[in-house]
Amino acid sequence: MTTVPDLRERRRLATRAEIEQVALDLFARNGSERTTVDDIAAAAGVSPRTFFRYFATKEDAALGANRAFDTALAERLEAHVDGRSSIADVEAAIADVLAEMAAEDGAVQRMLRVRCLVVEDAGLRAALLRLDAEQSRAFFGRIAAATGSPTVDLRARIVAETLGAALRAALDDWAARREQGEDVDLVTTYRQACATLREVTAP
């Protein structure tokens, strides 16, 4: 059963989302290098102290949706994927989280903006690469647990890297096609990426 956030939690989530949106707007307009925490805080109507209650750095503010995806996926894997799960089960869990994020709020749209911005913004691109590396280490452990590996062995690493590559490719393809004006769905794009992966790795 889904727990409905109380008023205080809803306000906290709304403030966090507003800061994320403002950070992305300012990065799109001025670039991350020429945007300060003070700029983001002022535009969001909060103090710098409040900003740092939500985010460690200005780049982190723009990557909130990416972190939210990782958190939601961790919860999904823990709740629905066990040590007997297949790669297809993990693929389905990822697709479910993407679908839930797309349905609930603007998180997927913020992810789209990040994928588009990193093409031109070196500072944000470096931050995203650091976040990807950080999340990958945790993902290895989750995949090992989901597929029954007692440790993060070679198989668990290959499965995790493969699934991660499919997700990143799907995100980049989705962002590029949306930039060109196509009305393309992220979950559909991800499923196509998984199908392509199985096709190119089939014996």
NORGIUR-V911457 format. One record per run of one state. SS is the DSSP state (hx for helix, st for strand, lp for the rest). FROM is the first residue (numbers start at 1). TO is the last residue. If there is no record, write none. Layout:
SS/FROM/TO
SS/FROM/TO
This chain:
lp/1/6
hx/7/30
lp/31/36
hx/37/44
lp/45/47
hx/48/54
lp/55/57
hx/58/62
lp/63/63
hx/64/80
lp/81/86
hx/87/104
lp/105/106
hx/107/117
lp/118/121
hx/122/147
lp/148/153
hx/154/179
lp/180/185
hx/186/201
lp/202/203
